[in-house]
Amino acid sequence: MTVEGYFEICVDQQENYHQIRFWHYFSHHQSMKHIVKILTLLMAISALWIGLLQTSILPHGHAWLLPIYFIVSLGCYGLLMVGVGLMTFPTCPREGVLLQQDIDEAKEHLKQKGIDINSN
């Protein structure tokens, strides 16, 4: 059940006023959850990096390069996700047929107006 569907059901039942307010608030603040997750992850990584700089677990020269390694790794992950998305991009044959019909209709309409679209 979607949040909107739940919202509509609760509007019909006036006793659930507080649930309506909660779900309405919840539906508008989904993006805040993502921002909080990202900031928490960045803070944890920063704390780990600072901890590695303070201790002698890794050589000091390598610990300073960890943010660069992280950014390069993040870029590689992003490229991988784009590649996977392109490889698994869904084809929509029905939509292709509808698009071709729209193109044919537009060509016919322009032909009726006296515009030649086949000349190069």
MOPAC internal coordinates of N, CA, C and O (Angstrom, degrees):
PM7 1SCF
backbone

  N    0.0000 0     0.00 0     0.00 0    0    0    0
  C    1.4422 1     0.00 0     0.00 0    1    0    0
  C    1.5327 1   108.03 1     0.00 0    2    1    0
  O    1.2310 1   120.08 1   -46.42 1    3    2    1
  N    1.3158 1   117.46 1   133.58 1    3    2    1
  C    1.4542 1   120.89 1  -179.86 1    5    3    2
  C    1.5192 1   110.56 1   -79.86 1    6    5    3
  O    1.2310 1   121.60 1   -14.84 1    7    6    5
  N    1.3160 1   114.55 1   165.16 1    7    6    5
  C    1.4586 1   119.62 1   178.26 1    9    7    6
  C    1.5190 1   109.71 1   -63.89 1   10    9    7
  O    1.2310 1   120.55 1   140.78 1   11   10    9
  N    1.3466 1   116.56 1   -39.22 1   11   10    9
  C    1.4592 1   119.31 1   179.78 1   13   11   10
  C    1.5298 1   110.57 1   -63.80 1   14   13   11
  O    1.2310 1   120.59 1   138.45 1   15   14   13
  N    1.3377 1   116.48 1   -41.55 1   15   14   13
  C    1.4611 1   120.07 1   178.20 1   17   15   14
  C    1.5105 1   111.22 1   -63.28 1   18   17   15
  O    1.2310 1   120.29 1   138.80 1   19   18   17
  N    1.3147 1   117.05 1   -41.20 1   19   18   17
  C    1.4569 1   121.05 1   178.34 1   21   19   18
  C    1.5183 1   109.60 1   -64.86 1   22   21   19
  O    1.2310 1   120.54 1   140.80 1   23   22   21
  N    1.3171 1   116.56 1   -39.20 1   23   22   21
  C    1.4619 1   121.58 1   179.39 1   25   23   22
  C    1.5215 1   110.54 1   -61.43 1   26   25   23
  O    1.2310 1   120.51 1   135.91 1   27   26   25
  N    1.3427 1   116.62 1   -44.09 1   27   26   25
  C    1.4635 1   120.18 1  -179.69 1   29   27   26
  C    1.5199 1   111.74 1   -66.12 1   30   29   27
  O    1.2310 1   119.90 1   140.97 1   31   30   29
  N    1.3263 1   117.79 1   -39.03 1   31   30   29
  C    1.4660 1   120.59 1   178.52 1   33   31   30
  C    1.5183 1   110.09 1   -63.28 1   34   33   31
  O    1.2310 1   120.49 1   136.73 1   35   34   33
  N    1.3284 1   116.67 1   -43.27 1   35   34   33
  C    1.4570 1   120.19 1  -177.17 1   37   35   34
  C    1.5215 1   111.85 1   -70.78 1   38   37   35
  O    1.2310 1   119.73 1   152.78 1   39   38   37
  N    1.3385 1   118.12 1   -27.22 1   39   38   37
  C    1.4577 1   119.74 1   176.83 1   41   39   38
  C    1.5235 1   109.57 1   -64.10 1   42   41   39
  O    1.2310 1   120.54 1   143.04 1   43   42   41
  N    1.3423 1   116.58 1   -36.96 1   43   42   41
  C    1.4500 1   120.40 1   178.18 1   45   43   42
  C    1.5233 1   111.37 1   -67.00 1   46   45   43
  O    1.2310 1   119.52 1   151.80 1   47   46   45
  N    1.3028 1   118.52 1   -28.20 1   47   46   45
  C    1.4562 1   122.85 1  -179.38 1   49   47   46
  C    1.5227 1   107.96 1  -105.98 1   50   49   47
  O    1.2310 1   119.94 1   -83.87 1   51   50   49
  N    1.3038 1   117.71 1    96.13 1   51   50   49
  C    1.4522 1   122.45 1  -173.37 1   53   51   50
  C    1.5212 1   113.56 1   -62.87 1   54   53   51
  O    1.2310 1   119.35 1   159.69 1   55   54   53
  N    1.3311 1   118.84 1   -20.31 1   55   54   53
  C    1.4677 1   119.10 1  -178.57 1   57   55   54
  C    1.5187 1   112.56 1   -72.41 1   58   57   55
  O    1.2310 1   119.21 1   167.23 1   59   58   57
  N    1.3071 1   119.12 1   -12.77 1   59   58   57
  C    1.4583 1   122.37 1  -178.02 1   61   59   58
  C    1.5262 1   111.76 1   -97.92 1   62   61   59
  O    1.2310 1   120.19 1  -141.99 1   63   62   61
  N    1.3181 1   117.24 1    38.01 1   63   62   61
  C    1.4585 1   121.88 1  -176.50 1   65   63   62
  C    1.5311 1   111.80 1   -59.81 1   66   65   63
  O    1.2310 1   120.22 1   138.32 1   67   66   65
  N    1.3264 1   117.18 1   -41.68 1   67   66   65
  C    1.4585 1   120.12 1  -177.92 1   69   67   66
  C    1.5251 1   111.08 1   -68.56 1   70   69   67
  O    1.2310 1   119.85 1   144.78 1   71   70   69
  N    1.3208 1   117.90 1   -35.22 1   71   70   69
  C    1.4547 1   120.14 1   177.02 1   73   71   70
  C    1.5241 1   110.38 1   -66.15 1   74   73   71
  O    1.2310 1   120.27 1   142.68 1   75   74   73
  N    1.3181 1   117.09 1   -37.32 1   75   74   73
  C    1.4659 1   121.03 1   178.09 1   77   75   74
  C    1.5212 1   109.43 1   -61.16 1   78   77   75
  O    1.2310 1   120.72 1   133.32 1   79   78   77
  N    1.3182 1   116.22 1   -46.68 1   79   78   77
  C    1.4586 1   119.76 1  -178.78 1   81   79   78
  C    1.5303 1   110.42 1   -64.03 1   82   81   79
  O    1.2310 1   120.27 1   139.85 1   83   82   81
  N    1.3389 1   117.10 1   -40.15 1   83   82   81
  C    1.4657 1   120.32 1   179.77 1   85   83   82
  C    1.5180 1   110.56 1   -63.29 1   86   85   83
  O    1.2310 1   119.68 1   130.16 1   87   86   85
  N    1.3333 1   118.21 1   -49.84 1   87   86   85
  C    1.4595 1   120.72 1  -177.27 1   89   87   86
  C    1.5180 1   111.40 1   -67.40 1   90   89   87
  O    1.2310 1   120.38 1   145.91 1   91   90   89
  N    1.3332 1   116.87 1   -34.09 1   91   90   89
  C    1.4555 1   119.81 1   177.25 1   93   91   90
  C    1.5326 1   109.58 1   -64.96 1   94   93   91
  O    1.2310 1   120.33 1   135.98 1   95   94   93
  N    1.3238 1   116.98 1   -44.02 1   95   94   93
  C    1.4586 1   121.26 1   177.17 1   97   95   94
  C    1.5208 1   110.44 1   -63.87 1   98   97   95
  O    1.2310 1   120.28 1   136.83 1   99   98   97
  N    1.3266 1   117.07 1   -43.17 1   99   98   97
  C    1.4567 1   122.95 1  -177.92 1  101   99   98
  C    1.5258 1   111.23 1   -62.58 1  102  101   99
  O    1.2310 1   120.18 1   139.71 1  103  102  101
  N    1.3330 1   117.26 1   -40.29 1  103  102  101
  C    1.4673 1   120.02 1  -175.58 1  105  103  102
  C    1.5229 1   112.31 1   -70.05 1  106  105  103
  O    1.2310 1   119.77 1   154.98 1  107  106  105
  N    1.3240 1   118.05 1   -25.02 1  107  106  105
  C    1.4659 1   120.23 1  -179.14 1  109  107  106
  C    1.5192 1   113.06 1   -90.57 1  110  109  107
  O    1.2310 1   119.44 1   169.04 1  111  110  109
  N    1.3175 1   118.68 1   -10.96 1  111  110  109
  C    1.4523 1   120.27 1  -174.46 1  113  111  110
  C    1.5267 1   113.02 1  -116.15 1  114  113  111
  O    1.2310 1   120.11 1  -152.44 1  115  114  113
  N    1.3139 1   117.39 1    27.56 1  115  114  113
  C    1.4623 1   120.89 1   176.77 1  117  115  114
  C    1.5223 1   110.76 1   -67.03 1  118  117  115
  O    1.2310 1   120.19 1   141.45 1  119  118  117
  N    1.3378 1   117.24 1   -38.55 1  119  118  117
  C    1.4611 1   119.52 1  -178.08 1  121  119  118
  C    1.5207 1   111.05 1   -67.46 1  122  121  119
  O    1.2310 1   119.86 1   151.11 1  123  122  121
  N    1.3236 1   117.88 1   -28.89 1  123  122  121
  C    1.4536 1   120.17 1   177.41 1  125  123  122
  C    1.5251 1   110.72 1   -64.46 1  126  125  123
  O    1.2310 1   120.20 1   145.10 1  127  126  125
  N    1.3106 1   117.23 1   -34.90 1  127  126  125
  C    1.4580 1   120.33 1   178.45 1  129  127  126
  C    1.5219 1   110.48 1   -61.82 1  130  129  127
  O    1.2310 1   120.36 1   139.52 1  131  130  129
  N    1.3206 1   116.91 1   -40.48 1  131  130  129
  C    1.4591 1   120.58 1   179.98 1  133  131  130
  C    1.5263 1   110.38 1   -66.89 1  134  133  131
  O    1.2310 1   120.19 1   139.21 1  135  134  133
  N    1.3181 1   117.23 1   -40.79 1  135  134  133
  C    1.4582 1   120.53 1   179.19 1  137  135  134
  C    1.5189 1   110.00 1   -63.56 1  138  137  135
  O    1.2310 1   120.30 1   137.48 1  139  138  137
  N    1.3319 1   117.03 1   -42.52 1  139  138  137
  C    1.4616 1   120.82 1   179.41 1  141  139  138
  C    1.5330 1   110.17 1   -64.18 1  142  141  139
  O    1.2310 1   120.00 1   139.28 1  143  142  141
  N    1.3299 1   117.60 1   -40.72 1  143  142  141
  C    1.4608 1   120.44 1   177.87 1  145  143  142
  C    1.5287 1   111.00 1   -61.95 1  146  145  143
  O    1.2310 1   120.44 1   135.32 1  147  146  145
  N    1.3186 1   116.76 1   -44.68 1  147  146  145
  C    1.4596 1   120.84 1  -178.90 1  149  147  146
  C    1.5284 1   110.72 1   -64.81 1  150  149  147
  O    1.2310 1   120.67 1   135.16 1  151  150  149
  N    1.3381 1   116.32 1   -44.84 1  151  150  149
  C    1.4617 1   119.19 1   179.71 1  153  151  150
  C    1.5241 1   111.55 1   -64.75 1  154  153  151
  O    1.2310 1   120.17 1   141.39 1  155  154  153
  N    1.3275 1   117.28 1   -38.61 1  155  154  153
  C    1.4565 1   120.68 1   177.61 1  157  155  154
  C    1.5244 1   110.79 1   -63.41 1  158  157  155
  O    1.2310 1   120.53 1   136.85 1  159  158  157
  N    1.3175 1   116.59 1   -43.15 1  159  158  157
  C    1.4606 1   120.41 1   177.91 1  161  159  158
  C    1.5211 1   111.32 1   -62.81 1  162  161  159
  O    1.2310 1   120.21 1   136.25 1  163  162  161
  N    1.3336 1   117.19 1   -43.75 1  163  162  161
  C    1.4573 1   120.59 1   178.93 1  165  163  162
  C    1.5237 1   111.73 1   -63.90 1  166  165  163
  O    1.2310 1   120.41 1   141.27 1  167  166  165
  N    1.3229 1   116.82 1   -38.73 1  167  166  165
  C    1.4606 1   119.85 1   178.44 1  169  167  166
  C    1.5279 1   110.86 1   -67.16 1  170  169  167
  O    1.2310 1   120.16 1   140.32 1  171  170  169
  N    1.3298 1   117.30 1   -39.68 1  171  170  169
  C    1.4659 1   120.25 1   178.74 1  173  171  170
  C    1.5203 1   110.82 1   -65.24 1  174  173  171
  O    1.2310 1   120.36 1   137.81 1  175  174  173
  N    1.3218 1   116.92 1   -42.19 1  175  174  173
  C    1.4620 1   120.42 1   178.38 1  177  175  174
  C    1.5267 1   110.33 1   -65.34 1  178  177  175
  O    1.2310 1   120.14 1   138.82 1  179  178  177
  N    1.3306 1   117.33 1   -41.18 1  179  178  177
  C    1.4599 1   120.90 1   178.15 1  181  179  178
  C    1.5207 1   111.13 1   -63.31 1  182  181  179
  O    1.2310 1   120.54 1   137.61 1  183  182  181
  N    1.3364 1   116.58 1   -42.39 1  183  182  181
  C    1.4640 1   120.03 1   178.67 1  185  183  182
  C    1.5282 1   110.63 1   -63.40 1  186  185  183
  O    1.2310 1   120.31 1   139.14 1  187  186  185
  N    1.3237 1   117.01 1   -40.86 1  187  186  185
  C    1.4575 1   120.50 1   177.51 1  189  187  186
  C    1.5220 1   110.88 1   -63.28 1  190  189  187
  O    1.2310 1   120.47 1   136.98 1  191  190  189
  N    1.3172 1   116.70 1   -43.02 1  191  190  189
  C    1.4605 1   121.04 1  -179.89 1  193  191  190
  C    1.5292 1   111.39 1   -64.06 1  194  193  191
  O    1.2310 1   120.66 1   134.81 1  195  194  193
  N    1.3273 1   116.35 1   -45.19 1  195  194  193
  C    1.4653 1   120.02 1   178.51 1  197  195  194
  C    1.5253 1   109.94 1   -63.40 1  198  197  195
  O    1.2310 1   120.78 1   140.61 1  199  198  197
  N    1.3271 1   116.12 1   -39.39 1  199  198  197
  C    1.4634 1   119.25 1   176.63 1  201  199  198
  C    1.5168 1   112.25 1   -62.02 1  202  201  199
  O    1.2310 1   120.35 1   139.53 1  203  202  201
  N    1.3202 1   116.93 1   -40.47 1  203  202  201
  C    1.4646 1   120.24 1   177.79 1  205  203  202
  C    1.5330 1   111.82 1   -67.62 1  206  205  203
  O    1.2310 1   120.87 1   147.33 1  207  206  205
  N    1.3290 1   115.94 1   -32.67 1  207  206  205
  C    1.4684 1   118.64 1   176.90 1  209  207  206
  C    1.5228 1   110.91 1   -69.65 1  210  209  207
  O    1.2310 1   120.25 1   143.36 1  211  210  209
  N    1.3294 1   117.12 1   -36.64 1  211  210  209
  C    1.4673 1   120.79 1  -176.89 1  213  211  210
  C    1.5282 1   112.14 1   -75.59 1  214  213  211
  O    1.2310 1   120.57 1   146.30 1  215  214  213
  N    1.3169 1   116.52 1   -33.70 1  215  214  213
  C    1.4646 1   119.16 1  -179.74 1  217  215  214
  C    1.5183 1   109.09 1   -94.81 1  218  217  215
  O    1.2310 1   120.97 1    -4.38 1  219  218  217
  N    1.2944 1   115.74 1   175.62 1  219  218  217
  C    1.4662 1   120.35 1  -178.97 1  221  219  218
  C    1.5227 1   111.19 1  -109.21 1  222  221  219
  O    1.2310 1   120.27 1  -146.20 1  223  222  221
  N    1.3299 1   117.10 1    33.80 1  223  222  221
  C    1.4600 1   120.46 1   179.64 1  225  223  222
  C    1.5266 1   110.11 1   -68.58 1  226  225  223
  O    1.2310 1   120.96 1   133.55 1  227  226  225
  N    1.3151 1   115.78 1   -46.45 1  227  226  225
  C    1.4659 1   121.42 1   176.37 1  229  227  226
  C    1.5179 1   109.03 1  -108.82 1  230  229  227
  O    1.2310 1   120.31 1   -28.23 1  231  230  229
  N    1.3226 1   117.02 1   151.77 1  231  230  229
  C    1.4677 1   118.14 1   173.64 1  233  231  230
  C    1.5304 1   110.10 1   -58.82 1  234  233  231
  O    1.2310 1   120.83 1   -35.64 1  235  234  233
  N    1.3149 1   116.01 1   144.36 1  235  234  233
  C    1.4652 1   121.43 1  -173.36 1  237  235  234
  C    1.5344 1   112.26 1   -58.22 1  238  237  235
  O    1.2310 1   120.41 1   142.12 1  239  238  237
  N    1.3168 1   116.83 1   -37.88 1  239  238  237
  C    1.4654 1   120.64 1   179.77 1  241  239  238
  C    1.5176 1   112.85 1   -65.79 1  242  241  239
  O    1.2310 1   120.29 1   145.31 1  243  242  241
  N    1.3275 1   117.04 1   -34.69 1  243  242  241
  C    1.4629 1   120.58 1   178.76 1  245  243  242
  C    1.5264 1   111.50 1   -75.34 1  246  245  243
  O    1.2310 1   120.54 1   144.54 1  247  246  245
  N    1.3253 1   116.56 1   -35.46 1  247  246  245
  C    1.4732 1   119.84 1  -178.17 1  249  247  246
  C    1.5234 1   111.39 1   -65.88 1  250  249  247
  O    1.2310 1   120.49 1   146.89 1  251  250  249
  N    1.3442 1   116.67 1   -33.11 1  251  250  249
  C    1.4604 1   118.90 1   178.58 1  253  251  250
  C    1.5275 1   112.02 1   -68.75 1  254  253  251
  O    1.2310 1   120.30 1   155.68 1  255  254  253
  N    1.3171 1   117.03 1   -24.32 1  255  254  253
  C    1.4724 1   120.45 1  -178.67 1  257  255  254
  C    1.5308 1   113.12 1   -88.13 1  258  257  255
  O    1.2310 1   119.51 1   173.84 1  259  258  257
  N    1.3149 1   118.53 1    -6.16 1  259  258  257
  C    1.4662 1   120.59 1  -177.87 1  261  259  258
  C    1.5380 1   113.75 1   -57.05 1  262  261  259
  O    1.2310 1   118.49 1   138.49 1  263  262  261
  N    1.3467 1   120.49 1   -41.51 1  263  262  261
  C    1.4778 1   118.09 1   177.17 1  265  263  262
  C    1.5301 1   112.73 1   -60.89 1  266  265  263
  O    1.2310 1   120.32 1   143.91 1  267  266  265
  N    1.3134 1   116.99 1   -36.09 1  267  266  265
  C    1.4668 1   119.89 1   178.52 1  269  267  266
  C    1.5238 1   109.70 1   -67.66 1  270  269  267
  O    1.2310 1   120.65 1   136.80 1  271  270  269
  N    1.3340 1   116.36 1   -43.20 1  271  270  269
  C    1.4663 1   119.85 1   176.11 1  273  271  270
  C    1.5283 1   110.83 1   -59.95 1  274  273  271
  O    1.2310 1   120.82 1   139.56 1  275  274  273
  N    1.3080 1   116.03 1   -40.44 1  275  274  273
  C    1.4650 1   120.57 1   179.81 1  277  275  274
  C    1.5318 1   110.97 1   -63.42 1  278  277  275
  O    1.2310 1   120.53 1   135.15 1  279  278  277
  N    1.3206 1   116.60 1   -44.85 1  279  278  277
  C    1.4760 1   119.93 1  -179.06 1  281  279  278
  C    1.5265 1   110.63 1   -65.86 1  282  281  279
  O    1.2310 1   120.29 1   138.61 1  283  282  281
  N    1.3336 1   117.05 1   -41.39 1  283  282  281
  C    1.4712 1   120.21 1   177.71 1  285  283  282
  C    1.5264 1   110.25 1   -64.13 1  286  285  283
  O    1.2310 1   120.48 1   137.65 1  287  286  285
  N    1.3235 1   116.68 1   -42.35 1  287  286  285
  C    1.4727 1   120.31 1   178.42 1  289  287  286
  C    1.5240 1   110.87 1   -63.15 1  290  289  287
  O    1.2310 1   120.42 1   139.35 1  291  290  289
  N    1.3296 1   116.80 1   -40.65 1  291  290  289
  C    1.4604 1   120.76 1   178.46 1  293  291  290
  C    1.5274 1   110.93 1   -64.04 1  294  293  291
  O    1.2310 1   120.35 1   140.49 1  295  294  293
  N    1.3333 1   116.93 1   -39.51 1  295  294  293
  C    1.4623 1   120.69 1   176.38 1  297  295  294
  C    1.5181 1   111.82 1   -64.22 1  298  297  295
  O    1.2310 1   120.40 1   138.04 1  299  298  297
  N    1.3325 1   116.84 1   -41.96 1  299  298  297
  C    1.4706 1   120.46 1   177.53 1  301  299  298
  C    1.5190 1   111.06 1   -63.47 1  302  301  299
  O    1.2310 1   120.70 1   139.20 1  303  302  301
  N    1.3323 1   116.26 1   -40.80 1  303  302  301
  C    1.4620 1   120.33 1   177.76 1  305  303  302
  C    1.5324 1   110.44 1   -62.88 1  306  305  303
  O    1.2310 1   120.64 1   138.09 1  307  306  305
  N    1.3384 1   116.38 1   -41.91 1  307  306  305
  C    1.4638 1   120.05 1   178.41 1  309  307  306
  C    1.5180 1   112.01 1   -62.37 1  310  309  307
  O    1.2310 1   120.35 1   136.04 1  311  310  309
  N    1.3258 1   116.95 1   -43.96 1  311  310  309
  C    1.4663 1   120.34 1   177.42 1  313  311  310
  C    1.5228 1   111.50 1   -63.48 1  314  313  311
  O    1.2310 1   120.60 1   140.72 1  315  314  313
  N    1.3287 1   116.46 1   -39.28 1  315  314  313
  C    1.4577 1   120.35 1   177.52 1  317  315  314
  C    1.5338 1   110.71 1   -61.87 1  318  317  315
  O    1.2310 1   120.36 1   136.38 1  319  318  317
  N    1.3230 1   116.92 1   -43.62 1  319  318  317
  C    1.4677 1   120.25 1  -179.46 1  321  319  318
  C    1.5285 1   111.56 1   -66.36 1  322  321  319
  O    1.2310 1   120.28 1   142.54 1  323  322  321
  N    1.3374 1   117.07 1   -37.46 1  323  322  321
  C    1.4724 1   119.90 1   175.86 1  325  323  322
  C    1.5176 1   109.79 1   -64.62 1  326  325  323
  O    1.2310 1   119.97 1   136.46 1  327  326  325
  N    1.3382 1   117.67 1   -43.54 1  327  326  325
  C    1.4671 1   121.38 1   178.78 1  329  327  326
  C    1.5123 1   112.13 1   -62.26 1  330  329  327
  O    1.2310 1   120.39 1   135.66 1  331  330  329
  N    1.3314 1   116.86 1   -44.34 1  331  330  329
  C    1.4675 1   120.05 1   178.02 1  333  331  330
  C    1.5250 1   110.36 1   -63.97 1  334  333  331
  O    1.2310 1   120.57 1   140.10 1  335  334  333
  N    1.3271 1   116.52 1   -39.90 1  335  334  333
  C    1.4614 1   119.66 1   177.73 1  337  335  334
  C    1.5165 1   112.62 1   -62.92 1  338  337  335
  O    1.2310 1   120.57 1   141.43 1  339  338  337
  N    1.3356 1   116.52 1   -38.57 1  339  338  337
  C    1.4676 1   119.80 1   178.21 1  341  339  338
  C    1.5239 1   111.86 1   -70.50 1  342  341  339
  O    1.2310 1   120.61 1   143.37 1  343  342  341
  N    1.3379 1   116.44 1   -36.63 1  343  342  341
  C    1.4641 1   119.09 1  -179.41 1  345  343  342
  C    1.5279 1   111.82 1   -70.86 1  346  345  343
  O    1.2310 1   120.27 1   149.55 1  347  346  345
  N    1.3157 1   117.08 1   -30.45 1  347  346  345
  C    1.4690 1   120.24 1  -177.68 1  349  347  346
  C    1.5204 1   111.78 1  -104.55 1  350  349  347
  O    1.2310 1   120.25 1  -161.64 1  351  350  349
  N    1.3392 1   117.13 1    18.36 1  351  350  349
  C    1.4648 1   120.56 1  -179.21 1  353  351  350
  C    1.5211 1   109.37 1   -62.52 1  354  353  351
  O    1.2310 1   120.16 1   -54.35 1  355  354  353
  N    1.3168 1   117.30 1   125.65 1  355  354  353
  C    1.4654 1   119.07 1  -176.00 1  357  355  354
  C    1.5353 1   111.31 1   -73.30 1  358  357  355
  O    1.2310 1   121.10 1   -38.27 1  359  358  357
  N    1.3096 1   115.50 1   141.73 1  359  358  357
  C    1.4611 1   119.56 1   173.92 1  361  359  358
  C    1.5175 1   107.97 1   -94.93 1  362  361  359
  O    1.2310 1   121.29 1   -33.34 1  363  362  361
  N    1.2929 1   115.13 1   146.66 1  363  362  361
  C    1.4607 1   121.35 1  -177.70 1  365  363  362
  C    1.5248 1   108.53 1  -125.05 1  366  365  363
  O    1.2310 1   119.63 1   -96.29 1  367  366  365
  N    1.3396 1   118.32 1    83.71 1  367  366  365
  C    1.4632 1   119.53 1  -176.02 1  369  367  366
  C    1.5289 1   112.50 1   -62.37 1  370  369  367
  O    1.2310 1   120.36 1   143.94 1  371  370  369
  N    1.3206 1   116.92 1   -36.06 1  371  370  369
  C    1.4737 1   119.61 1  -179.67 1  373  371  370
  C    1.5342 1   110.00 1   -64.23 1  374  373  371
  O    1.2310 1   120.80 1   137.01 1  375  374  373
  N    1.3259 1   116.07 1   -42.99 1  375  374  373
  C    1.4594 1   119.95 1   178.46 1  377  375  374
  C    1.5320 1   111.01 1   -66.07 1  378  377  375
  O    1.2310 1   120.54 1   145.58 1  379  378  377
  N    1.3294 1   116.58 1   -34.42 1  379  378  377
  C    1.4627 1   120.17 1   176.86 1  381  379  378
  C    1.5176 1   111.65 1   -62.94 1  382  381  379
  O    1.2310 1   120.62 1   138.59 1  383  382  381
  N    1.3233 1   116.41 1   -41.41 1  383  382  381
  C    1.4664 1   121.10 1   178.06 1  385  383  382
  C    1.5266 1   110.00 1   -64.98 1  386  385  383
  O    1.2310 1   120.29 1   136.12 1  387  386  385
  N    1.3404 1   117.05 1   -43.88 1  387  386  385
  C    1.4598 1   120.27 1   178.71 1  389  387  386
  C    1.5308 1   111.50 1   -63.45 1  390  389  387
  O    1.2310 1   120.41 1   141.38 1  391  390  389
  N    1.3147 1   116.82 1   -38.62 1  391  390  389
  C    1.4593 1   120.36 1   177.89 1  393  391  390
  C    1.5246 1   110.59 1   -65.45 1  394  393  391
  O    1.2310 1   120.18 1   138.13 1  395  394  393
  N    1.3305 1   117.26 1   -41.87 1  395  394  393
  C    1.4594 1   120.43 1   178.38 1  397  395  394
  C    1.5254 1   110.84 1   -63.75 1  398  397  395
  O    1.2310 1   120.04 1   142.21 1  399  398  397
  N    1.3441 1   117.52 1   -37.79 1  399  398  397
  C    1.4673 1   120.58 1   176.22 1  401  399  398
  C    1.5266 1   110.72 1   -63.61 1  402  401  399
  O    1.2310 1   120.08 1   138.77 1  403  402  401
  N    1.3454 1   117.46 1   -41.23 1  403  402  401
  C    1.4652 1   120.45 1   177.38 1  405  403  402
  C    1.5234 1   111.18 1   -63.25 1  406  405  403
  O    1.2310 1   120.41 1   140.89 1  407  406  405
  N    1.3234 1   116.82 1   -39.11 1  407  406  405
  C    1.4632 1   120.64 1   178.74 1  409  407  406
  C    1.5212 1   110.25 1   -65.00 1  410  409  407
  O    1.2310 1   120.58 1   136.27 1  411  410  409
  N    1.3346 1   116.50 1   -43.73 1  411  410  409
  C    1.4708 1   120.11 1   178.56 1  413  411  410
  C    1.5264 1   111.09 1   -62.91 1  414  413  411
  O    1.2310 1   120.18 1   139.29 1  415  414  413
  N    1.3398 1   117.26 1   -40.71 1  415  414  413
  C    1.4697 1   120.71 1   177.68 1  417  415  414
  C    1.5230 1   110.72 1   -63.43 1  418  417  415
  O    1.2310 1   120.32 1   138.63 1  419  418  417
  N    1.3297 1   117.00 1   -41.37 1  419  418  417
  C    1.4646 1   120.35 1   179.68 1  421  419  418
  C    1.5252 1   110.46 1   -65.66 1  422  421  419
  O    1.2310 1   120.28 1   138.74 1  423  422  421
  N    1.3348 1   117.07 1   -41.26 1  423  422  421
  C    1.4712 1   120.04 1   177.42 1  425  423  422
  C    1.5195 1   110.73 1   -61.63 1  426  425  423
  O    1.2310 1   120.49 1   136.15 1  427  426  425
  N    1.3205 1   116.67 1   -43.85 1  427  426  425
  C    1.4669 1   120.54 1   179.10 1  429  427  426
  C    1.5192 1   111.39 1   -63.03 1  430  429  427
  O    1.2310 1   120.82 1   138.76 1  431  430  429
  N    1.3335 1   116.04 1   -41.24 1  431  430  429
  C    1.4628 1   120.44 1   178.79 1  433  431  430
  C    1.5291 1   110.66 1   -63.35 1  434  433  431
  O    1.2310 1   120.44 1   136.59 1  435  434  433
  N    1.3295 1   116.77 1   -43.41 1  435  434  433
  C    1.4609 1   119.57 1   178.88 1  437  435  434
  C    1.5207 1   111.57 1   -67.62 1  438  437  435
  O    1.2310 1   120.66 1   145.32 1  439  438  437
  N    1.3452 1   116.35 1   -34.68 1  439  438  437
  C    1.4637 1   119.98 1   177.94 1  441  439  438
  C    1.5260 1   110.42 1   -64.67 1  442  441  439
  O    1.2310 1   120.50 1   141.20 1  443  442  441
  N    1.3443 1   116.64 1   -38.80 1  443  442  441
  C    1.4742 1   120.86 1   177.13 1  445  443  442
  C    1.5191 1   111.62 1   -64.44 1  446  445  443
  O    1.2310 1   120.43 1   148.19 1  447  446  445
  N    1.3262 1   116.79 1   -31.81 1  447  446  445
  C    1.4613 1   120.96 1   178.55 1  449  447  446
  C    1.5188 1   112.32 1   -79.40 1  450  449  447
  O    1.2310 1   120.11 1   173.83 1  451  450  449
  N    1.3605 1   117.40 1    -6.17 1  451  450  449
  C    1.4546 1   121.31 1   178.59 1  453  451  450
  C    1.5221 1   113.99 1    89.64 1  454  453  451
  O    1.2310 1   120.09 1  -163.97 1  455  454  453
  N    1.3255 1   117.43 1    16.03 1  455  454  453
  C    1.4601 1   121.02 1   179.30 1  457  455  454
  C    1.5125 1   108.65 1   -98.12 1  458  457  455
  O    1.2310 1   120.80 1   -55.00 1  459  458  457
  N    1.3468 1   116.07 1   125.00 1  459  458  457
  C    1.4559 1   121.32 1  -179.87 1  461  459  458
  C    1.5287 1   107.89 1   -92.77 1  462  461  459
  O    1.2310 1   120.43 1   -65.28 1  463  462  461
  N    1.3277 1   116.78 1   114.72 1  463  462  461
  C    1.4733 1   120.19 1  -178.29 1  465  463  462
  C    1.5236 1   112.09 1  -101.53 1  466  465  463
  O    1.2310 1   119.67 1   177.00 1  467  466  465
  N    1.3330 1   118.23 1    -3.00 1  467  466  465
  C    1.4624 1   120.56 1  -176.97 1  469  467  466
  C    1.5236 1   112.03 1   -91.20 1  470  469  467
  O    1.2310 1   119.29 1   172.06 1  471  470  469
  N    1.3233 1   118.95 1    -7.94 1  471  470  469
  C    1.4727 1   120.22 1  -179.54 1  473  471  470
  C    1.5207 1   109.23 1   -81.24 1  474  473  471
  O    1.2310 1   121.50 1   -35.13 1  475  474  473
  N    1.3406 1   114.74 1   144.87 1  475  474  473
  C    1.4786 1   120.49 1  -179.15 1  477  475  474
  C    1.4794 1   109.46 1   -98.37 1  478  477  475
  O    1.2310 1   120.10 1   180.00 1  479  478  477

